[in-house]
Amino acid sequence: MALEVLMPRQGQSVESCIIIEWKVAEGDAVTAGQALCEVETDKATFEVEAPEAGTVLGIFYPADADVEVLKVIAAIGAPGEDISAMRPADAAPAAPAPAPKAEEPAKPAAAPAPSVQPQVSSSTGAAYDIIIIGAGPGGYEMAERAGHKGLKVLLIEKKYLGGVCLNWGCIPTKTLLNSAKHYVHAKEAPEFGVTTGEVKFDLAKTMAWKQDVIETLRGGVAAMMKKNKVEVLYGEAKLIGSRKVEVAGTVYEGDNVVIATGGSPFVPPIPGADQPHVMTSKEILSVESMPKSLAVIGGGVIGVEFASFFSSLGVKVDVIEMLDEIIPFMDNGQAAAFRKALKGKVNFNLGCRVTAIDGHDVKFVTKSGEEKSINADIVLMSVGRSPNLSGMGFEEAGLDFDRRGIKTDDQQRTNLPNVFAIGDVTGKSQLAHSATRMGEVALNTILGKKDRFRTNAIPWAVYSMPEIAGCGMTEEQATEAGHKVDSKTLPLIMSGRFLAENGKKGPGQVKVVIDADTRAILGVHAFGAYSSEFIWGVAAMIESGLRVEDAQEIVFPHPTVGEVIRSTMFQF
């Protein structure tokens, strides 16, 4: 009896798939598991395999057809079987049997097609296929990928390759935090049977190592650009219309322009914020001596990481946060547990509004209206970041933007033809890996490949001590979105490795949030050592629309900390 070949479902959110190409023809004999066709969704490309061995009796949809999931796309069976009842109503008509062809003289083989056929304009006369403004992770990784595909790319950077992330953000902060972790681990080493002498922290050597890391990675980016024939131009760019960019009086023209100008620390108009000891995340990365006390205005990611760094080295740290909890996208219960883990090291003042910085006194008002002040050697201003939008001709060019960023669609297209925007400047997601993904979406759109930037499964991490990470919805967010929610939590100490490496008092937990009706995984949130290293797997689960039962079938290596995620799945 003939078998139906169905368009498979690839995740709960996928409603249809596009057939890229058929790898077999009607009448071909196939084996079980042989690839029949290649299909794609907006998330992935995959092959549909033959369920059993047999003959391809019918192919019901041509290449490029967009077919609903679970529809019959082909039939396999024994030659001569009737499959007319299997053919969907909207399928292509059955092809008549081909007439025998007379033998033709052999034709010379066609030249092989290029591996990439960019869908960029060849009639504009532009010198470049793509001009990218800004060489942060979004910009330089898009440039590398575009160059690799054979496009001619101009990458414009105001100062250093790598942007804020590499030079004043992600990389230098992680370098400092790693040095602090070595210091803490050395002090705690006797608990694990390792006796050391007096442990000292050398700030000058730490800062020198930080700079070495930055320059090494900066050189790596430069080498990547050279390898992929990306032309790098240093200078300040100005957008002129939809295809032209001016740098130092010279106009450069490209078929497409990508704006990846990033963001800068936002400094609110607080009286006294202009004093030299009031710093942003950029200035504090270059302090020459360790302060005795630090006041952090803002309990977001940046504030918490610096609070963790300085407090681990014995600095008295106070965090002043206007909201009722730190890190607004963190699970509220875990945020409270995280703060408890830092009790005695960091003092958190929540629901407080800073009114002035009078010398070294930071004055603020509590939620109840009480006026207080904290004296600190250094004040860190970390209340957020704002997109870099001024001085680059955006308004004159007619670009649609507001104070939150440049407005784009899901393909990162702006209102101007052939102008894209990616990364922090869009205000969509202020994460380096989000910027990289936006750049990939923009490049795929330029090349004519279907893609879009999705925000439902972007993992995030805070590299504090202990680490924090999450992906997907929190329990509160899921409830607000209308889901009937269920959640389970387990401590990381259930992991043998976590216990062996962090001791019985090591703080940490995993929380899994699901839809109680469909059992779909909505979010996973964790804090504790190594959280940043295993959270990526959750993104794959959510993107694939996995249910609890699906995740239970995934094999995790043992002993690892990440396997606590799997253990938590069995609590439902």
C-alpha positions as CSV (number, residue, x, y, z in Angstrom):
1,M,0.0,0.0,0.0
2,A,1.3,3.4,-0.9
3,L,2.6,5.6,1.9
4,E,2.0,9.4,2.3
5,V,5.0,11.7,2.8
6,L,3.9,14.6,5.0
7,M,5.3,18.1,5.3
8,P,6.7,17.8,8.9
9,R,6.0,20.2,11.7
10,Q,9.1,22.0,12.8
11,G,8.1,23.7,16.1
12,Q,4.7,24.8,17.3
13,S,4.9,28.3,15.7
14,V,5.7,26.9,12.2
15,E,2.6,26.7,10.0
16,S,4.1,26.1,6.6
17,C,7.4,25.3,4.9
18,I,8.8,26.2,1.4
19,I,10.1,23.4,-0.8
20,I,13.6,24.5,-1.9
21,E,14.2,21.6,-4.3
22,W,13.3,18.0,-5.0
23,K,16.2,15.6,-4.9
24,V,14.2,12.8,-6.6
25,A,11.8,12.6,-9.5
26,E,8.6,10.6,-10.0
27,G,9.5,7.0,-10.9
28,D,12.8,7.0,-8.9
29,A,13.5,4.1,-6.5
30,V,14.4,5.3,-3.0
31,T,15.6,3.7,0.2
32,A,14.3,4.3,3.7
33,G,15.8,7.5,5.1
34,Q,16.9,8.8,1.7
35,A,16.4,12.6,1.3
36,L,13.4,13.3,-0.9
37,C,13.5,17.1,-0.8
38,E,15.0,20.1,0.9
39,V,12.6,22.5,2.7
40,E,12.9,25.7,4.7
41,T,11.0,27.6,7.3
42,D,11.9,31.1,8.6
43,K,13.9,29.3,11.2
44,A,15.8,26.5,9.5
45,T,16.5,24.4,6.4
46,F,16.1,20.6,6.6
47,E,15.5,17.5,4.5
48,V,12.4,15.4,4.3
49,E,13.3,11.7,4.2
50,A,11.6,8.7,2.7
51,P,9.7,6.8,5.5
52,E,10.3,3.5,3.7
53,A,11.9,2.0,0.6
54,G,9.9,2.1,-2.6
55,T,9.2,4.0,-5.7
56,V,8.3,7.7,-5.9
57,L,4.7,7.5,-7.3
58,G,3.8,11.1,-7.0
59,I,5.3,14.6,-6.2
60,F,2.4,16.9,-5.4
61,Y,4.0,20.3,-5.0
62,P,6.8,21.9,-7.1
63,A,9.9,23.6,-5.9
64,D,9.2,27.0,-4.4
65,A,5.7,26.0,-3.2
66,D,4.8,27.1,0.3
67,V,3.0,24.1,1.8
68,E,1.1,23.9,5.1
69,V,2.6,21.5,7.6
70,L,1.1,17.9,7.8
71,K,-0.1,18.1,4.1
72,V,0.8,15.2,1.8
73,I,3.7,16.3,-0.4
74,A,4.5,13.0,-2.1
75,A,3.6,9.3,-2.2
76,I,5.9,6.2,-2.1
77,G,4.8,2.7,-2.9
78,A,5.0,-0.1,-5.5
79,P,5.0,0.8,-9.2
80,G,1.4,1.0,-10.7
81,E,-0.4,1.7,-7.4
82,D,-3.3,4.2,-7.6
83,I,-2.5,7.4,-5.6
84,S,-5.2,9.7,-6.9
85,A,-6.9,9.7,-3.5
86,M,-3.8,11.0,-1.8
87,R,-3.4,14.0,-4.1
88,P,-4.4,17.2,-2.1
89,A,-7.0,19.4,-3.8
90,D,-4.5,22.3,-4.2
91,A,-1.7,20.1,-5.5
92,A,-0.1,20.5,-8.9
93,P,-1.8,18.4,-11.6
94,A,-0.3,15.0,-12.2
95,A,2.3,15.2,-15.0
96,P,1.6,13.1,-18.1
97,A,3.9,10.3,-18.8
98,P,6.8,11.7,-20.8
99,A,7.1,10.7,-24.5
100,P,10.3,8.8,-25.4
101,K,13.0,11.2,-26.6
102,A,15.2,10.7,-29.6
103,E,18.8,10.5,-28.8
104,E,20.5,13.9,-28.9
105,P,24.2,14.5,-29.3
106,A,25.9,15.2,-26.1
107,K,26.1,18.8,-25.1
108,P,29.2,20.3,-23.4
109,A,28.8,20.5,-19.7
110,A,27.6,23.8,-18.4
111,A,29.9,25.9,-16.3
112,P,29.3,25.3,-12.6
113,A,27.0,27.9,-11.0
114,P,28.7,30.2,-8.5
115,S,28.2,29.1,-4.8
116,V,26.4,32.4,-4.1
117,Q,24.4,34.5,-6.5
118,P,23.8,37.8,-4.5
119,Q,20.5,39.5,-5.3
120,V,22.0,42.9,-5.4
121,S,21.7,45.6,-8.0
122,S,24.2,45.5,-10.8
123,S,22.8,48.5,-12.6
124,T,23.4,51.2,-10.1
125,G,27.1,51.5,-10.8
126,A,27.8,51.5,-7.1
127,A,31.3,50.7,-6.0
128,Y,30.1,48.5,-3.1
129,D,27.4,45.9,-2.6
130,I,27.1,46.8,1.0
131,I,28.3,49.8,3.1
132,I,28.2,49.2,6.9
133,I,28.5,52.1,9.3
134,G,29.9,50.8,12.6
135,A,32.3,47.9,13.3
136,G,30.8,46.5,16.5
137,P,29.7,42.8,16.6
138,G,26.7,43.4,14.4
139,G,28.7,45.4,11.8
140,Y,32.0,43.4,11.6
141,E,30.3,40.0,11.7
142,M,27.9,41.0,9.0
143,A,30.9,42.3,7.0
144,E,32.7,39.1,7.4
145,R,29.8,37.0,6.3
146,A,29.0,39.2,3.3
147,G,32.7,39.2,2.2
148,H,32.8,35.4,2.6
149,K,29.8,35.2,0.2
150,G,31.7,37.3,-2.4
151,L,30.1,40.7,-1.9
152,K,32.1,43.8,-2.0
153,V,31.9,45.4,1.4
154,L,33.0,48.8,2.9
155,L,33.1,48.8,6.7
156,I,33.3,52.3,8.3
157,E,34.4,52.7,11.9
158,K,34.9,55.9,13.9
159,K,37.6,54.6,16.2
160,Y,38.4,50.9,16.9
161,L,37.3,47.7,15.3
162,G,35.0,45.7,17.6
163,G,33.0,48.7,18.8
164,V,31.8,49.2,22.4
165,C,31.5,45.5,23.1
166,L,35.2,44.6,22.4
167,N,36.8,47.8,23.6
168,W,34.6,49.2,26.4
169,G,32.0,46.7,27.2
170,C,31.5,42.9,27.0
171,I,35.2,41.9,26.7
172,P,37.0,44.2,29.1
173,T,34.4,43.7,31.8
174,K,34.6,39.9,31.5
175,T,38.4,40.1,31.6
176,L,38.2,42.1,34.9
177,L,35.6,39.7,36.3
178,N,37.7,36.7,35.5
179,S,40.7,38.2,37.4
180,A,38.3,38.8,40.4
181,K,37.1,35.2,40.2
182,H,40.7,33.9,40.3
183,Y,41.3,36.1,43.4
184,V,38.1,34.7,45.1
185,H,38.9,31.1,44.2
186,A,42.5,31.5,45.5
187,K,41.1,32.8,48.8
188,E,38.6,29.9,49.0
189,A,41.1,27.3,47.9
190,P,41.9,25.9,51.4
191,E,38.3,24.7,51.6
192,F,39.1,22.4,48.6
193,G,42.5,21.2,49.9
194,V,44.7,23.7,48.3
195,T,46.9,25.9,50.6
196,T,48.2,29.2,49.3
197,G,50.2,32.0,50.7
198,E,48.9,35.5,51.0
199,V,46.5,36.3,48.1
200,K,46.9,39.8,46.6
201,F,45.1,41.5,43.8
202,D,47.3,43.6,41.5
203,L,45.0,46.2,39.7
204,A,47.8,47.4,37.4
205,K,48.5,43.9,36.1
206,T,44.8,43.2,35.7
207,M,44.3,46.4,33.7
208,A,47.4,45.5,31.5
209,W,45.9,42.0,30.9
210,K,42.6,43.6,30.0
211,Q,44.3,45.8,27.4
212,D,46.2,42.8,26.0
213,V,43.0,40.9,25.5
214,I,41.4,43.9,23.8
215,E,44.3,44.4,21.4
216,T,44.5,40.7,20.6
217,L,40.9,40.5,19.7
218,R,41.0,43.7,17.8
219,G,43.8,42.3,15.7
220,G,41.7,39.2,15.1
221,V,38.8,41.2,13.7
222,A,41.2,43.1,11.4
223,A,42.6,39.8,10.2
224,M,39.1,38.5,9.6
225,M,38.3,41.6,7.5
226,K,41.4,41.1,5.4
227,K,40.7,37.4,4.9
228,N,37.3,38.2,3.5
229,K,38.4,41.2,1.4
230,V,36.3,43.7,3.5
231,E,37.6,47.2,3.0
232,V,37.9,49.1,6.3
233,L,37.7,52.9,6.4
234,Y,38.2,54.9,9.6
235,G,36.3,58.1,10.1
236,E,32.9,59.6,10.9
237,A,30.1,58.7,8.5
238,K,27.2,60.7,7.3
239,L,24.2,59.2,5.5
240,I,23.2,60.9,2.3
241,G,20.0,59.5,0.9
242,S,19.5,55.8,0.6
243,R,22.7,54.6,-1.1
244,K,25.4,57.1,-0.3
245,V,27.6,57.7,2.7
246,E,30.1,60.6,3.2
247,V,33.3,60.2,5.1
248,A,35.8,63.1,5.4
249,G,34.4,64.8,2.3
250,T,34.4,61.8,0.1
251,V,31.1,60.2,-1.0
252,Y,30.9,56.4,-1.2
253,E,28.0,54.6,-2.9
254,G,26.6,51.2,-2.2
255,D,23.7,49.1,-3.4
256,N,22.8,48.7,0.3
257,V,23.6,50.7,3.5
258,V,23.6,49.2,6.9
259,I,23.5,51.4,10.0
260,A,25.2,49.7,13.0
261,T,26.2,52.7,15.1
262,G,25.4,51.2,18.5
263,G,24.7,53.1,21.7
264,S,26.3,55.1,24.5
265,P,25.8,55.3,28.3
266,F,22.9,57.5,29.2
267,V,23.6,60.1,31.9
268,P,20.4,61.5,33.4
269,P,20.3,65.3,34.3
270,I,21.1,64.7,38.0
271,P,22.8,67.7,39.7
272,G,26.5,66.8,40.3
273,A,26.6,64.1,37.7
274,D,29.4,66.0,35.8
275,Q,32.0,65.6,38.6
276,P,35.2,63.6,37.7
277,H,34.5,60.8,40.2
278,V,31.1,60.2,38.7
279,M,31.9,57.7,35.9
280,T,30.1,55.6,33.3
281,S,31.0,52.1,32.4
282,K,33.6,53.4,30.0
283,E,35.6,55.5,32.4
284,I,35.5,53.0,35.3
285,L,37.2,50.4,33.1
286,S,40.4,52.5,33.4
287,V,40.6,53.3,37.1
288,E,44.2,53.4,38.3
289,S,43.5,52.7,42.0
290,M,41.0,50.6,43.9
291,P,38.3,52.7,45.6
292,K,37.3,51.9,49.2
293,S,33.7,52.5,48.4
294,L,31.5,52.6,45.3
295,A,27.9,53.8,44.8
296,V,26.2,52.3,41.7
297,I,23.2,54.2,40.3
298,G,21.2,51.6,38.5
299,G,20.7,47.9,39.2
300,G,20.7,46.6,35.6
301,V,23.2,44.3,34.0
302,I,26.1,46.8,33.9
303,G,25.5,47.9,37.5
304,V,25.3,44.4,38.9
305,E,28.4,43.2,37.1
306,F,30.5,46.1,38.4
307,A,29.0,45.7,41.9
308,S,30.0,42.1,41.8
309,F,33.6,42.9,40.6
310,F,34.4,45.5,43.1
311,S,32.6,43.9,46.1
312,S,34.5,40.6,45.5
313,L,37.7,42.6,46.0
314,G,36.7,44.0,49.3
315,V,35.2,47.4,48.2
316,K,32.1,48.6,50.0
317,V,29.4,48.7,47.4
318,D,25.9,50.2,47.4
319,V,23.4,49.9,44.6
320,I,20.6,52.4,44.2
321,E,17.8,51.2,41.9
322,M,14.6,53.1,41.1
323,L,12.6,50.0,40.3
324,D,11.4,47.5,42.9
325,E,13.8,44.8,41.7
326,I,17.2,44.6,40.0
327,I,17.5,43.5,36.3
328,P,14.0,44.0,35.1
329,F,13.9,41.0,32.7
330,M,15.0,38.6,35.5
331,D,12.7,36.3,37.3
332,N,11.6,38.1,40.4
333,G,12.1,35.2,42.7
334,Q,15.5,34.5,41.4
335,A,16.4,38.2,41.6
336,A,15.6,38.1,45.3
337,A,17.6,34.9,45.8
338,F,20.6,36.4,43.9
339,R,20.5,39.5,46.2
340,K,20.5,37.2,49.2
341,A,23.6,35.5,47.9
342,L,25.4,38.9,47.9
343,K,24.2,39.8,51.3
344,G,27.1,41.3,53.3
345,K,28.9,42.2,50.1
346,V,26.5,44.5,48.3
347,N,23.8,46.7,49.8
348,F,20.8,47.0,47.5
349,N,18.5,50.1,47.9
350,L,15.4,49.3,45.8
351,G,12.6,51.6,44.9
352,C,14.8,54.7,45.4
353,R,15.3,57.8,43.3
354,V,18.6,59.7,43.2
355,T,18.1,63.4,43.5
356,A,21.6,64.8,43.5
357,I,25.3,64.0,43.9
358,D,26.7,66.5,46.3
359,G,30.5,66.0,46.3
360,H,30.9,62.3,47.2
361,D,27.4,62.1,48.8
362,V,24.8,60.5,46.6
363,K,21.4,61.7,47.8
364,F,18.2,59.7,47.2
365,V,14.6,59.4,48.3
366,T,13.2,56.0,49.3
367,K,9.9,54.6,48.3
368,S,8.3,55.8,51.5
369,G,9.6,59.4,50.9
370,E,12.6,59.2,53.3
371,E,15.6,61.2,52.3
372,K,19.0,59.4,52.5
373,S,22.5,59.7,51.3
374,I,25.5,57.4,50.7
375,N,29.1,58.5,50.6
376,A,31.4,56.9,48.0
377,D,34.8,57.4,46.5
378,I,33.5,56.6,43.0
379,V,29.9,56.9,41.7
380,L,29.1,54.6,38.7
381,M,26.3,55.9,36.5
382,S,24.7,52.8,34.9
383,V,21.0,53.7,34.3
384,G,21.0,52.4,30.7
385,R,22.2,53.2,27.2
386,S,20.8,55.3,24.4
387,P,21.2,54.8,20.6
388,N,23.8,56.7,18.7
389,L,21.6,58.8,16.3
390,S,23.0,62.3,16.1
391,G,25.5,63.9,13.8
392,M,25.2,61.3,11.0
393,G,22.7,62.9,8.7
394,F,19.8,60.6,9.6
395,E,17.2,63.3,10.0
396,E,18.3,65.1,6.8
397,A,18.1,61.8,4.9
398,G,14.5,61.2,6.0
399,L,15.3,58.2,8.2
400,D,12.4,57.3,10.5
401,F,13.6,57.2,14.2
402,D,12.8,58.4,17.6
403,R,14.7,58.6,20.9
404,R,14.4,54.8,21.3
405,G,16.1,54.0,18.0
406,I,15.7,53.6,14.3
407,K,12.5,51.9,13.3
408,T,12.8,48.7,11.3
409,D,10.7,45.7,10.3
410,D,11.5,42.1,11.0
411,Q,14.0,42.0,8.2
412,Q,15.9,45.1,9.7
413,R,14.7,47.3,6.8
414,T,14.2,51.0,7.5
415,N,11.8,53.3,5.8
416,L,14.5,54.3,3.3
417,P,15.0,51.9,0.3
418,N,18.0,49.7,0.7
419,V,18.9,51.1,4.1
420,F,19.0,48.6,7.0
421,A,19.7,49.1,10.7
422,I,21.0,46.5,13.2
423,G,22.0,46.3,16.9
424,D,21.6,48.8,19.7
425,V,20.7,51.7,17.4
426,T,17.4,50.0,16.7
427,G,16.4,49.8,20.4
428,K,15.1,46.3,19.8
429,S,17.6,44.3,21.9
430,Q,20.7,45.7,23.5
431,L,22.8,42.6,23.3
432,A,25.9,41.9,21.2
433,H,24.6,38.6,20.0
434,S,21.2,40.2,19.0
435,A,23.2,42.7,16.9
436,T,25.0,39.8,15.2
437,R,21.7,38.0,14.5
438,M,20.2,41.2,13.1
439,G,23.1,41.5,10.8
440,E,22.6,38.0,9.5
441,V,18.9,38.7,8.9
442,A,19.7,41.9,7.0
443,L,22.3,40.1,4.9
444,N,19.9,37.2,4.1
445,T,17.3,39.8,3.1
446,I,19.8,41.5,0.8
447,L,20.6,38.1,-0.8
448,G,16.9,37.3,-1.2
449,K,16.8,34.6,1.4
450,K,13.7,34.5,3.6
451,D,14.6,35.4,7.2
452,R,13.4,37.5,10.1
453,F,14.6,38.7,13.5
454,R,12.8,36.8,16.3
455,T,12.8,37.9,19.9
456,N,11.0,35.0,21.6
457,A,14.2,33.0,22.4
458,I,17.1,35.4,22.8
459,P,19.3,34.2,25.7
460,W,20.9,36.7,28.0
461,A,23.5,36.5,30.7
462,V,25.0,38.6,33.6
463,Y,28.6,37.6,34.3
464,S,28.5,38.4,38.0
465,M,29.5,36.2,40.9
466,P,27.3,34.1,40.8
467,E,26.3,34.3,37.2
468,I,22.7,34.9,36.0
469,A,21.2,33.8,32.7
470,G,17.8,33.4,31.1
471,C,15.9,32.7,27.9
472,G,12.3,33.1,27.1
473,M,9.5,34.3,29.3
474,T,9.5,34.6,33.1
475,E,6.6,33.3,35.0
476,E,5.2,36.8,35.4
477,Q,5.6,37.5,31.6
478,A,4.0,34.3,30.6
479,T,1.0,35.0,32.9
480,E,0.6,38.5,31.4
481,A,0.7,37.0,27.9
482,G,-2.3,34.8,28.8
483,H,-0.7,31.5,29.3
484,K,-1.9,29.0,32.0
485,V,1.5,28.7,33.7
486,D,3.3,26.0,35.6
487,S,6.8,26.2,36.8
488,K,9.4,24.1,38.7
489,T,12.7,24.9,40.4
490,L,15.7,22.9,41.5
491,P,18.9,24.0,43.2
492,L,22.2,23.7,41.2
493,I,23.7,21.8,44.1
494,M,21.8,18.7,42.7
495,S,24.6,18.6,40.1
496,G,27.6,16.6,41.4
497,R,30.0,18.8,39.5
498,F,28.5,22.0,40.9
499,L,28.8,20.6,44.4
500,A,32.4,19.5,43.8
501,E,33.5,22.8,42.4
502,N,31.4,25.3,44.4
503,G,30.8,23.6,47.8
504,K,27.7,23.0,49.8
505,K,27.0,26.7,50.2
506,G,27.3,27.6,46.5
507,P,24.2,29.5,45.5
508,G,22.3,28.7,42.4
509,Q,19.1,27.3,40.9
510,V,17.2,26.6,37.7
511,K,13.6,27.5,37.1
512,V,11.6,26.1,34.1
513,V,8.4,27.8,33.0
514,I,5.9,26.0,30.8
515,D,2.4,26.4,29.3
516,A,0.3,24.1,31.5
517,D,-2.1,23.2,28.7
518,T,0.3,22.5,25.8
519,R,3.3,21.6,27.9
520,A,5.4,23.8,25.7
521,I,8.6,25.3,27.3
522,L,8.2,29.0,27.6
523,G,11.3,30.0,29.5
524,V,14.2,28.8,31.6
525,H,16.0,31.0,34.1
526,A,19.1,30.3,36.2
527,F,21.6,31.8,38.5
528,G,24.8,30.2,39.7
529,A,28.2,29.2,38.3
530,Y,28.3,28.4,34.6
531,S,24.7,29.6,33.9
532,S,25.9,31.6,31.0
533,E,27.5,28.5,29.4
534,F,24.4,26.3,29.3
535,I,21.6,28.8,28.6
536,W,22.1,28.6,24.8
537,G,20.5,25.1,24.8
538,V,17.3,26.6,26.1
539,A,17.1,28.9,23.0
540,A,17.3,25.8,20.8
541,M,14.4,24.2,22.8
542,I,12.2,27.3,22.6
543,E,13.0,27.9,18.9
544,S,12.1,24.3,18.1
545,G,8.8,24.5,20.1
546,L,9.8,21.6,22.4
547,R,7.5,20.4,25.1
548,V,8.6,19.1,28.5
549,E,8.3,15.5,27.2
550,D,10.6,16.4,24.2
551,A,13.3,17.9,26.5
552,Q,13.2,14.9,28.8
553,E,14.4,12.8,25.8
554,I,17.5,14.9,25.3
555,V,20.6,13.3,26.7
556,F,22.8,15.7,28.7
557,P,26.5,14.8,29.6
558,H,27.1,13.8,33.2
559,P,28.3,15.3,35.4
560,T,27.5,18.8,34.2
561,V,25.7,21.7,35.8
562,G,23.5,22.1,32.7
563,E,21.8,18.7,33.3
564,V,19.9,20.3,36.2
565,I,17.7,21.7,33.4
566,R,16.8,18.2,32.4
567,S,16.2,17.2,36.0
568,T,13.9,20.1,36.4
569,M,11.9,18.9,33.4
570,F,11.1,15.7,35.3
571,Q,9.5,17.6,38.1
572,F,6.4,18.3,36.0
